[in-house]
Amino acid sequence: MPHTASLLCLEGEVLVEFTVNEYGQAVNPIIHESDHPGIFEQAIFDELENWVYQPGCVDGQPIPAQQRTIFEFALEADYLVDCQRRAELLHGESLNLVSDLVAHHLRAMDWLTSTDQTESLESFLAGLQPTYSGDLGRIEQFVLAHIEAWMRTISNRNHSAGQTLDAIHAEALASTDQTPPLHGESLNKLHQQLRENYLIVLERPRDGFPDYNQLLESVSISDDKVHAMVSQFVERPDIDSSPIDALVIQAVALIDEMFELLGRPDADWEVDEEGFVFDSAEDLRQFSRLQQDYIAVHDAIASMADHAIRSLDVYRL
């Protein structure tokens, strides 16, 4: 979905004709009909470069052929509500600013997730230079400062946030061939590691992050419009916590209960290919309940994170 269409809440269909050449490539596209001319075309051209067809044949020889298809562009329902509200508030330069900030944010995400970083963090951050002035410039500087603080926080932490029970099981199973096995200090270490993977969310530092209330006081733009411009980059910037915090607290509490059971002196258990096995039926029922509750909470957290990522992915050209 083109980011301009996402910002303006534009959906629609485009009828395109192209040639399938003798190599099966889609070439020479022509737009015949479009609900929003100038909005979706480049995304279609980019997509067609990845298409490969089985070319037509005459007497055993591949030949070019014409093909028509309709591209449909639709926004997900849960995103559409926010998008419509934002489209009512953002116009002209404010819309251009948000589009530019989206590009910066996506580049930051790509840098953080890259496994082969050829550009240093300092070099990347040096490229985040503000270009707007006045109220829009202050909003731009706020978001860029938040992106910088966010990148420094993430890049300085060596955590694989979101480790699941599958990873616990895998590490526990691997440890059965070691001395000592997953008991005592090694069990405590795994417990602490898993807690930290979640607590990183609650312990995100405020130092270095710009103050949202100060931003509101420094501009003459309405609070609703400012929020529409920055909320895509700063989750609920008007409050100190996010909806995911409560789920994180639940996950940590369940982790503590599971490891308390595993570390209890009278708990008799082992780990095999299927998972954790307890001699006591009651211990097994208790651990299974905690495990199911934890998985439900973890899935809810993952769903929230996935929604946040998808809400940014719709901006990718």
TORFI-913487 format. One record per atom (N, C-alpha, C): z, x, y; residue in three letters. Coordinates in steps of 0.05 Angstrom, whole numbers, padded with zeros to 5 digits, always signed. Atoms other than C-alpha are relative to their C-alpha. Example, Ala and Ser with C-alpha at 12.3 -4.5 7.8 and 13.67 -1.06 7.14 Angstrom:
BEGIN
+00000+00018-00024ALA +00156+00246-00090ALA +00000+00018+00024ALA -00001-00016-00024SER +00143+00273-00021SER +00014-00015+00022SER 
//
This chain:
BEGIN
+00000+00017-00024MET +00000+00000+00000MET +00000+00018+00025MET +00000-00016-00025PRO -00020+00031+00067PRO +00024-00005+00017PRO -00025+00004-00014HIS +00040+00043+00111HIS -00004-00019+00024HIS +00004+00019-00022THR +00008+00005+00170THR +00002-00029-00009THR -00003+00027+00011ALA +00002-00057+00126ALA +00028-00006-00006ALA -00028+00005+00006SER +00073-00049+00104SER +00017-00005+00025SER -00014+00004-00025LEU +00099-00043+00175LEU -00006-00027+00012LEU +00009+00025-00012LEU +00059-00104+00197LEU +00002-00023-00019LEU -00002+00021+00020CYS +00073-00144+00134CYS -00027-00013-00006CYS +00027+00010+00006LEU -00001-00151+00119LEU -00006+00001-00030LEU +00008+00002+00028GLU -00024-00175+00051GLU -00029-00011+00000GLU +00027+00011+00001GLY -00094-00193+00029GLY -00017+00011-00022GLY +00019-00008+00020GLU -00156-00181-00012GLU -00024+00014+00013GLU +00024-00014-00010VAL -00216-00135-00004VAL -00021+00001-00022VAL +00022-00001+00019LEU -00283-00142-00039LEU -00016+00025+00005LEU +00014-00026-00004VAL -00315-00074-00050VAL -00021+00003-00022VAL +00022-00007+00019GLU -00380-00053-00083GLU -00003+00030+00000GLU +00004-00029+00002PHE -00392+00017-00109PHE -00019+00005-00023PHE +00018-00009+00021THR -00437+00056-00155THR +00015+00016-00021THR -00010-00016+00022VAL -00416+00081-00223VAL -00022+00019-00008VAL +00022-00019+00006ASN -00457+00145-00230ASN -00001+00008-00029ASN +00004-00007+00028GLU -00480+00178-00293GLU +00024+00015-00012GLU -00024-00013+00010TYR -00414+00215-00298TYR +00024-00019-00002TYR -00022+00020+00001GLY -00373+00151-00295GLY +00017-00001+00024GLY -00016+00000-00025GLN -00348+00164-00225GLN -00007-00023+00018GLN +00004+00022-00019ALA -00340+00109-00173ALA -00007+00013+00027ALA +00009-00013-00025VAL -00381+00132-00112VAL -00013-00020+00019VAL +00014+00016-00020ASN -00412+00104-00049ASN +00011-00028+00004ASN -00011+00027-00003PRO -00363+00047-00037PRO -00009-00014+00026PRO +00008+00016-00023ILE -00383-00009+00010ILE +00019-00024+00001ILE -00018+00023-00003ILE -00333-00061+00037ILE -00017-00024+00009ILE +00015+00025-00006HIS -00364-00131+00036HIS +00018-00020+00014HIS -00019+00019-00012GLU -00303-00173+00054GLU +00028+00012+00001GLU -00028-00010-00002SER -00233-00156+00078SER +00016-00019+00018SER -00017+00017-00015ASP -00176-00200+00101ASP +00010+00013+00026ASP -00010-00015-00024HIS -00153-00145+00150HIS -00017+00025+00003HIS +00018-00023-00003PRO -00212-00099+00168PRO +00014+00024+00013PRO -00011-00025-00011GLY -00191-00027+00180GLY +00027+00007-00010GLY -00027-00004+00010ILE -00124-00033+00144ILE +00000+00012-00028ILE -00002-00007+00028PHE -00137-00026+00070PHE -00022+00019-00010PHE +00024-00014+00010GLU -00203+00012+00066GLU +00006+00028-00010GLU -00004-00027+00008GLN -00178+00083+00063GLN +00016+00002-00026GLN -00015+00000+00025ALA -00128+00066+00009ALA -00018-00006-00024ALA +00019+00006+00021ILE -00185+00036-00032ILE -00018+00024-00006ILE +00017-00024+00005PHE -00229+00097-00022PHE +00015+00022-00015PHE -00016-00020+00014ASP -00173+00143-00044ASP +00004-00008-00029ASP -00005+00009+00028GLU -00159+00100-00106GLU -00026+00003-00017GLU +00025-00002+00015LEU -00233+00098-00126LEU -00006+00028-00009LEU +00005-00028+00008GLU -00234+00174-00129GLU +00013+00006-00027GLU -00014-00005+00025ASN -00187+00169-00189ASN -00012-00017-00023ASN +00011+00018+00021TRP -00228+00116-00227TRP -00022+00014-00016TRP +00021-00011+00018VAL -00271+00136-00286VAL -00009-00023-00018VAL +00012+00021+00016TYR -00318+00088-00321TYR -00017+00012-00023TYR +00020-00007+00020GLN -00361+00091-00384GLN -00027-00007+00012GLN +00025+00007-00014PRO -00430+00096-00351PRO -00018-00016-00018PRO +00020+00015+00016GLY -00486+00050-00372GLY -00021+00019-00011GLY +00020-00017+00013CYS -00541+00077-00417CYS -00026-00015-00004CYS +00027+00010+00007VAL -00615+00066-00425VAL -00014+00021-00017VAL +00012-00019+00019ASP -00648+00097-00485ASP +00018+00024-00005ASP -00019-00021+00006GLY -00585+00137-00497GLY +00006+00018+00023GLY -00005-00017-00023GLN -00585+00166-00427GLN +00017-00015+00021GLN -00016+00014-00020PRO -00530+00150-00376PRO -00015-00005+00026PRO +00013+00007-00025ILE -00554+00114-00313ILE +00020-00011+00020ILE -00018+00012-00020PRO -00521+00093-00248PRO -00002-00030-00001PRO -00001+00029+00000ALA -00500+00021-00242ALA +00019-00009+00023ALA -00017+00011-00021GLN -00470-00023-00187GLN +00023-00016-00012GLN -00024+00014+00009GLN -00401-00052-00194GLN +00014-00013+00024GLN -00015+00013-00021ARG -00361-00102-00152ARG +00028-00007-00011ARG -00027+00007+00008THR -00286-00113-00154THR +00016-00008+00025THR -00018+00009-00021ILE -00231-00145-00113ILE +00026+00015-00001ILE -00026-00013-00002PHE -00171-00104-00091PHE +00020-00020+00013PHE -00021+00018-00011GLU -00107-00145-00080GLU +00023+00018+00010GLU -00023-00014-00011PHE -00052-00119-00034PHE +00022-00020+00006PHE -00022+00019-00003ALA +00015-00154-00039ALA +00026+00016+00002ALA -00027-00012-00003LEU +00086-00136-00018LEU +00019-00015-00018LEU -00020+00012+00017GLU +00145-00148-00064GLU +00017-00019+00016GLU -00015+00021-00014ALA +00186-00209-00047ALA +00025+00010+00014ALA -00025-00010-00012ASP +00251-00171-00035ASP -00005+00018+00024ASP +00007-00017-00023TYR +00216-00124+00013TYR -00011-00017+00023TYR +00014+00016-00020LEU +00177-00179+00049LEU +00018-00012+00021LEU -00018+00012-00020VAL +00238-00210+00083VAL +00006+00020+00022VAL -00006-00021-00020ASP +00258-00145+00117ASP -00025+00007+00016ASP +00025-00007-00013CYS +00186-00130+00133CYS -00008-00020+00021CYS +00007+00020-00019GLN +00174-00196+00167GLN +00017+00001+00025GLN -00018-00002-00023ARG +00235-00188+00211ARG -00007+00024+00016ARG +00007-00024-00014ARG +00214-00117+00229ARG -00026-00004+00015ARG +00026+00005-00013ALA +00143-00140+00245ALA +00003-00016+00025ALA -00004+00016-00024GLU +00170-00190+00295GLU +00010+00017+00023GLU -00014-00015-00020LEU +00208-00136+00332LEU -00016+00025+00010LEU +00013-00025-00006LEU +00162-00075+00330LEU -00029-00004+00008LEU +00027+00001-00010HIS +00098-00069+00370HIS -00007+00025+00015HIS +00009-00022-00017GLY +00057-00016+00404GLY +00012+00027-00007GLY -00011-00027+00004GLU +00092+00051+00413GLU +00023+00000-00019GLU -00022+00000+00019SER +00154+00030+00375SER -00010-00001-00029SER +00011+00001+00026LEU +00111+00014+00315LEU -00012+00028-00008LEU +00011-00026+00005ASN +00075+00081+00322ASN +00022+00020-00007ASN -00023-00018+00006LEU +00143+00117+00324LEU +00010-00004-00028LEU -00009+00005+00027VAL +00166+00084+00260VAL -00019+00011-00020VAL +00020-00011+00019SER +00101+00102+00226SER +00002+00031-00002SER -00003-00029+00000ASP +00110+00175+00247ASP +00026+00009-00014ASP -00026-00007+00013LEU +00183+00176+00224LEU -00002-00004-00030LEU +00004+00004+00028VAL +00162+00147+00157VAL -00014+00025-00012VAL +00014-00024+00010ALA +00114+00206+00149ALA +00019+00024-00003ALA -00020-00021+00001HIS +00171+00255+00165HIS +00019-00004-00024HIS -00020+00006+00021HIS +00218+00220+00116HIS -00013+00005-00028HIS +00014-00004+00026LEU +00167+00221+00059LEU -00004+00029-00005LEU +00003-00029+00003ARG +00153+00295+00071ARG +00027+00012-00009ARG -00026-00011+00007ALA +00228+00308+00067ALA +00006-00007-00029ALA -00005+00007+00028MET +00233+00270+00001MET -00017+00017-00019MET +00017-00017+00017ASP +00174+00309-00027ASP +00011+00029-00001ASP -00011-00027+00000TRP +00206+00375-00006TRP +00025+00002-00018TRP -00025+00000+00016LEU +00273+00357-00038LEU -00005-00003-00030LEU +00006+00005+00029THR +00241+00335-00104THR -00020+00020-00011THR +00019-00019+00010SER +00191+00392-00108SER +00013+00021-00018SER -00010-00021+00018THR +00201+00440-00166THR -00011+00028+00007THR +00012-00025-00008ASP +00158+00493-00133ASP -00002+00001+00031ASP -00001+00000-00029GLN +00180+00499-00061GLN -00010+00027+00012GLN +00011-00024-00013THR +00136+00549-00023THR +00010+00002+00029THR -00009+00000-00027GLU +00167+00529+00044GLU +00031-00001+00000GLU -00030-00001-00001SER +00240+00546+00061SER +00010-00025+00015SER -00012+00023-00013LEU +00287+00491+00085LEU -00001+00004+00030LEU +00000-00005-00029GLU +00293+00524+00154GLU -00028-00003+00011GLU +00028+00003-00009SER +00217+00528+00160SER -00008-00029+00001SER +00007+00029+00001PHE +00210+00455+00140PHE +00013-00014+00024PHE -00015+00013-00022LEU +00264+00433+00190LEU -00011+00007+00027LEU +00012-00008-00025ALA +00231+00473+00245ALA -00024-00016+00008ALA +00023+00017-00005GLY +00171+00428+00237GLY +00006-00028+00009GLY -00008+00027-00009LEU +00211+00366+00253LEU +00005-00001+00030LEU -00002-00001-00029GLN +00197+00368+00327GLN -00005-00027+00013GLN +00004+00026-00013PRO +00205+00305+00371PRO -00024+00001+00018PRO +00024+00002-00017THR +00143+00282+00408THR +00001-00023+00019THR -00002+00023-00017TYR +00166+00218+00442TYR +00021+00006+00022TYR -00018-00003-00022SER +00204+00211+00508SER +00015-00026+00005SER -00015+00024-00007GLY +00253+00162+00539GLY +00016-00012-00023GLY -00016+00013+00021ASP +00288+00111+00494ASP -00011+00005-00027ASP +00012-00005+00026LEU +00238+00121+00438LEU +00005+00029-00008LEU -00006-00028+00006GLY +00250+00196+00443GLY +00028+00003-00010GLY -00028-00002+00009ARG +00325+00186+00435ARG +00003-00011-00028ARG +00000+00012+00027ILE +00313+00142+00374ILE -00013+00020-00020ILE +00013-00020+00017GLU +00265+00194+00346GLU +00019+00023-00006GLU -00018-00022+00004GLN +00316+00250+00356GLN +00023-00008-00018GLN -00022+00009+00017PHE +00370+00208+00322PHE -00009+00000-00029PHE +00010+00001+00027VAL +00328+00197+00260VAL -00006+00028-00011VAL +00006-00027+00008LEU +00304+00269+00257LEU +00025+00016-00006LEU -00026-00014+00004ALA +00376+00294+00264ALA +00012-00010-00026ALA -00011+00011+00025HIS +00396+00247+00207HIS -00014+00012-00024HIS +00016-00012+00022ILE +00339+00273+00163ILE +00009+00028-00005ILE -00008-00028+00003GLU +00360+00345+00177GLU +00028+00002-00013GLU -00027-00001+00012ALA +00434+00331+00161ALA +00000-00008-00029ALA +00002+00010+00027TRP +00415+00293+00099TRP -00012+00021-00018TRP +00013-00021+00016MET +00369+00349+00074MET +00019+00023-00005MET -00019-00022+00004ARG +00422+00402+00086ARG +00022-00007-00019ARG -00021+00009+00019THR +00474+00361+00049THR -00010+00001-00029THR +00010+00001+00028ILE +00430+00349-00012ILE -00007+00027-00010ILE +00009-00026+00010SER +00401+00419-00016SER +00023+00019-00005SER -00024-00017+00004ASN +00471+00450-00013ASN +00017-00008-00024ASN -00016+00009+00023ARG +00496+00411-00073ARG -00016+00002-00026ARG +00014-00004+00025ASN +00478+00431-00143ASN +00010-00020-00021ASN -00009+00021+00017HIS +00489+00364-00176HIS -00025-00016-00010HIS +00021+00018+00010SER +00444+00321-00220SER +00012-00028+00000SER -00014+00026-00004ALA +00471+00255-00193ALA -00013-00021-00019ALA +00009+00022+00017GLY +00466+00196-00240GLY -00001+00007-00030GLY -00001-00007+00028GLN +00480+00231-00307GLN +00010-00024-00016GLN -00007+00024+00016THR +00483+00176-00360THR +00016+00007-00025THR -00014-00004+00025LEU +00521+00166-00424LEU -00017+00015-00021LEU +00018-00015+00019ASP +00460+00193-00461ASP +00004+00030+00004ASP -00004-00029-00005ALA +00472+00260-00427ALA +00028+00008-00010ALA -00026-00006+00010ILE +00546+00257-00444ILE -00001+00004-00030ILE +00003-00001+00029HIS +00528+00244-00516HIS -00014+00025-00009HIS +00015-00024+00007ALA +00477+00300-00518ALA +00016+00025+00003ALA -00016-00024-00004GLU +00525+00350-00489GLU +00023+00001-00020GLU -00022+00001+00020ALA +00581+00327-00535ALA -00010+00008-00028ALA +00012-00006+00026LEU +00535+00332-00596LEU -00006+00030-00001LEU +00006-00029+00000ALA +00513+00402-00576ALA +00025+00017-00002ALA -00025-00016+00000SER +00585+00424-00568SER +00014+00000-00028SER -00013+00001+00026THR +00603+00406-00641THR -00005+00026-00015THR +00005-00025+00013ASP +00572+00472-00662ASP +00013+00024+00014ASP -00013-00022-00015GLN +00613+00511-00612GLN +00030+00001-00005GLN -00029-00003+00003THR +00684+00536-00611THR +00012+00007+00027THR -00010+00025+00012PRO +00723+00501-00584PRO -00020-00023+00004PRO +00018+00023-00004PRO +00686+00434-00592PRO +00008-00016+00025PRO -00005+00016-00024LEU +00687+00379-00539LEU +00028-00013+00000LEU -00027+00009-00003HIS +00762+00374-00532HIS +00014+00017+00021HIS -00015-00016-00018GLY +00814+00400-00485GLY -00015+00007+00026GLY +00011-00009-00026GLU +00786+00441-00427GLU -00030-00008+00003GLU +00029+00007-00002SER +00712+00428-00444SER -00003-00030+00005SER +00001+00029-00005LEU +00726+00353-00445LEU +00007-00006+00029LEU -00008+00004-00028ASN +00761+00357-00378ASN -00022+00009+00019ASN +00022-00010-00017LYS +00703+00397-00349LYS -00022-00020+00002LYS +00021+00020+00001LEU +00652+00345-00371LEU +00008-00024+00016LEU -00011+00023-00015HIS +00697+00290-00343HIS -00003+00005+00030HIS +00001-00006-00028GLN +00701+00324-00276GLN -00028+00001+00011GLN +00028-00002-00008GLN +00627+00338-00273GLN -00012-00027+00004GLN +00011+00027-00002LEU +00609+00266-00286LEU +00011-00015+00024LEU -00013+00013-00023ARG +00659+00241-00234ARG -00014+00011+00026ARG +00012-00011-00024GLU +00629+00289-00182GLU -00028-00010+00005GLU +00027+00010-00003ASN +00559+00264-00196ASN +00000-00027+00015ASN -00002+00026-00015TYR +00582+00196-00169TYR +00014+00003+00026TYR -00016-00003-00024LEU +00634+00218-00118LEU -00016+00013+00023LEU +00017-00011-00021ILE +00580+00256-00081ILE -00010-00022+00019ILE +00009+00022-00016VAL +00558+00188-00056VAL +00022-00008+00020VAL -00022+00008-00018LEU +00627+00170-00028LEU +00008+00022+00018LEU -00009-00022-00016GLU +00640+00239-00002GLU -00021+00012+00019GLU +00021-00010-00018ARG +00577+00246+00039ARG +00013+00005+00027ARG -00014-00008-00025PRO +00600+00283+00101PRO -00011-00015+00024PRO +00009+00012-00025ARG +00598+00252+00170ARG -00006+00022+00020ARG +00006-00022-00018ASP +00597+00320+00204ASP -00029+00007-00001ASP +00028-00006-00001GLY +00527+00336+00227GLY -00018-00024+00001GLY +00016+00024-00002PHE +00503+00265+00222PHE +00003-00012+00028PHE -00002+00011-00027PRO +00486+00233+00289PRO +00015-00027+00000PRO -00016+00024-00002ASP +00530+00175+00314ASP -00017-00023+00009ASP +00018+00023-00006TYR +00495+00108+00312TYR +00009-00016+00025TYR -00010+00014-00024ASN +00540+00075+00364ASN -00007+00014+00026ASN +00008-00015-00024GLN +00525+00130+00413GLN -00030-00004+00006GLN +00028+00006-00004LEU +00451+00118+00402LEU -00003-00027+00014LEU +00002+00027-00012LEU +00459+00044+00418LEU +00008+00000+00030LEU -00009-00001-00027GLU +00496+00061+00482GLU -00019+00016+00018GLU +00017-00017-00016SER +00443+00111+00504SER -00027-00011+00006SER +00026+00012-00004VAL +00383+00065+00502VAL +00002-00028+00011VAL +00001+00027-00011SER +00363+00001+00537SER -00013-00020-00018SER +00013+00017+00019ILE +00329-00027+00476ILE +00021-00017-00014ILE -00019+00018+00013SER +00363-00086+00441SER +00010+00012-00027SER -00011-00011+00025ASP +00409-00070+00382ASP -00017-00008-00024ASP +00016+00009+00023ASP +00366-00112+00335ASP -00025+00017-00003ASP +00024-00015+00001LYS +00304-00073+00353LYS +00005+00029-00009LYS -00008-00027+00009VAL +00339-00006+00346VAL +00005+00001-00030VAL -00006+00002+00029HIS +00365-00027+00278HIS -00025-00002-00017HIS +00025+00003+00015ALA +00296-00048+00256ALA -00016+00026-00001ALA +00014-00025+00000MET +00270+00020+00275MET +00012+00022-00017MET -00014-00022+00014VAL +00323+00064+00242VAL +00010-00008-00028VAL -00013+00008+00025SER +00349+00023+00183SER -00015+00009-00025SER +00016-00010+00023GLN +00292+00047+00138GLN +00008+00028-00008GLN -00007-00028+00005PHE +00319+00118+00144PHE +00030+00004-00002PHE -00029-00002+00001VAL +00394+00106+00151VAL +00010-00026-00010VAL -00010+00025+00013GLU +00423+00055+00103GLU +00024-00011+00015GLU -00021+00013-00015ARG +00465+00006+00143ARG +00013+00019+00020ARG -00011-00020-00018PRO +00474+00054+00202PRO +00023-00010+00017PRO -00021+00011-00016ASP +00522+00006+00236ASP +00027+00000-00013ASP -00026+00000+00014ILE +00576+00014+00183ILE +00003+00027-00015ILE -00006-00026+00013ASP +00609+00073+00147ASP -00005+00000-00030ASP +00004+00001+00029SER +00596+00049+00077SER -00025-00015-00006SER +00024+00014+00009SER +00537+00022+00038SER +00007-00018-00023SER -00006+00018+00023PRO +00532-00033-00015PRO +00003+00015-00026PRO -00002-00014+00025ILE +00526+00020-00068ILE +00027+00012-00004ILE -00027-00013+00002ASP +00596+00048-00052ASP +00018-00014-00020ASP -00018+00015+00018ALA +00633-00008-00089ALA -00008+00004-00029ALA +00009-00005+00027LEU +00590+00003-00151LEU +00008+00028-00009LEU -00008-00027+00006VAL +00604+00077-00148VAL +00029+00002-00007VAL -00029+00001+00006ILE +00679+00064-00146ILE +00005-00011-00028ILE -00003+00011+00027GLN +00672+00020-00208GLN -00008+00020-00021GLN +00010-00020+00020ALA +00632+00073-00244ALA +00020+00022-00005ALA -00020-00022+00002VAL +00684+00127-00230VAL +00024-00010-00015VAL -00023+00011+00014ALA +00740+00081-00253ALA -00005-00003-00030ALA +00007+00003+00029LEU +00704+00066-00319LEU -00002+00028-00013LEU +00001-00027+00011ILE +00690+00140-00329ILE +00028+00011-00006ILE -00028-00009+00004ASP +00764+00155-00320ASP +00012-00013-00024ASP -00011+00015+00024GLU +00782+00102-00372GLU -00011+00011-00026GLU +00012-00010+00024MET +00732+00128-00422MET +00011+00027-00008MET -00010-00027+00006PHE +00755+00200-00416PHE +00030+00000-00006PHE -00028+00002+00007GLU +00827+00179-00417GLU +00004-00007-00029GLU -00001+00007+00028LEU +00815+00147-00484LEU -00009+00024-00018LEU +00009-00023+00015LEU +00776+00208-00509LEU +00021+00022-00001LEU -00019-00022-00001GLY +00831+00255-00487GLY +00028-00007-00009GLY -00026+00008+00010ARG +00889+00215-00515ARG +00007+00015-00025ARG -00007-00017+00023PRO +00928+00258-00565PRO -00004-00014-00027PRO +00002+00014+00025ASP +00928+00204-00619ASP -00028-00011-00006ASP +00027+00010+00004ALA +00854+00187-00610ALA -00015+00018-00020ALA +00014-00015+00021ASP +00816+00208-00673ASP -00029-00008+00001ASP +00028+00006-00002TRP +00742+00211-00659TRP -00017+00025-00004TRP +00019-00021+00002GLU +00680+00252-00670GLU -00027-00010+00011GLU +00026+00008-00011VAL +00608+00251-00646VAL -00021+00007-00020VAL +00022-00005+00018ASP +00546+00244-00688ASP -00026-00009+00014ASP +00026+00006-00012GLU +00472+00228-00677GLU +00000-00028+00013GLU +00000+00027-00010GLU +00489+00155-00663GLU +00018-00003+00024GLU -00018+00002-00022GLY +00543+00168-00612GLY +00029+00008-00007GLY -00028-00005+00006PHE +00619+00170-00610PHE +00010-00018-00022PHE -00011+00015+00023VAL +00654+00149-00675VAL +00030+00002+00000VAL -00030+00000+00000PHE +00728+00128-00676PHE +00010-00009-00027PHE -00012+00010+00025ASP +00772+00121-00738ASP +00014-00027+00005ASP -00014+00024-00007SER +00811+00066-00703SER -00020-00021+00010SER +00018+00021-00009ALA +00773+00000-00698ALA +00006-00010+00028ALA -00008+00008-00027GLU +00813-00018-00636GLU -00010+00019+00021GLU +00010-00020-00019ASP +00795+00047-00602ASP -00030-00002+00003ASP +00029+00003-00001LEU +00722+00036-00621LEU -00008-00024+00017LEU +00006+00024-00016ARG +00723-00034-00591ARG +00005+00005+00030ARG -00006-00006-00028GLN +00756-00009-00527GLN -00021+00018+00012GLN +00020-00019-00010PHE +00708+00049-00519PHE -00027-00014+00004PHE +00025+00015-00002SER +00648+00004-00533SER -00001-00018+00024SER -00002+00017-00023ARG +00671-00045-00480ARG -00003+00016+00026ARG +00002-00017-00024LEU +00681+00010-00429LEU -00029+00011+00003LEU +00027-00011-00001GLN +00613+00039-00447GLN -00020-00020+00010GLN +00019+00022-00009GLN +00577-00028-00439GLN +00004-00006+00030GLN -00005+00005-00028ASP +00611-00040-00372ASP -00011+00022+00017ASP +00010-00023-00015TYR +00594+00030-00349TYR -00031-00001+00002TYR +00029+00002+00000ILE +00521+00021-00369ILE -00010-00021+00019ILE +00008+00022-00018ALA +00517-00045-00331ALA +00002+00009+00029ALA -00004-00009-00027VAL +00546-00013-00268VAL -00021+00022+00007VAL +00019-00021-00004HIS +00502+00049-00276HIS -00028-00011+00005HIS +00026+00012-00004ASP +00440+00005-00283ASP -00002-00014+00027ASP +00000+00013-00026ALA +00460-00034-00221ALA -00004+00021+00022ALA +00003-00022-00020ILE +00466+00032-00182ILE -00029+00010-00001ILE +00028-00010+00002ALA +00399+00056-00209ALA -00020-00020+00012ALA +00018+00020-00011SER +00367-00010-00190SER +00000+00001+00031SER -00002-00003-00030MET +00393-00003-00118MET -00015+00025+00009MET +00014-00024-00008ALA +00368+00068-00115ALA -00030-00003-00003ALA +00028+00004+00005ASP +00301+00048-00144ASP -00012-00018+00022ASP +00009+00017-00021HIS +00295-00008-00092HIS -00004+00016+00026HIS +00002-00016-00024ALA +00309+00042-00036ALA -00024+00018-00001ALA +00023-00018+00002ILE +00256+00089-00062ILE -00026-00016+00002ILE +00024+00016-00002ARG +00205+00033-00071ARG -00005-00009+00029ARG +00003+00009-00028SER +00219+00009+00000SER -00012+00022+00017SER +00013-00022-00014LEU +00197+00078+00023LEU -00028+00006-00012LEU +00025-00005+00013ASP +00141+00086-00028ASP -00023-00017+00011ASP +00022+00017-00009VAL +00103+00027+00001VAL -00013+00011+00025VAL +00013-00012-00024TYR +00089+00070+00062TYR -00020+00022-00008TYR +00018-00022+00007ARG +00051+00122+00022ARG -00029-00009+00002ARG +00028+00007-00003LEU -00023+00122+00040LEU -00014+00003-00027LEU 
//
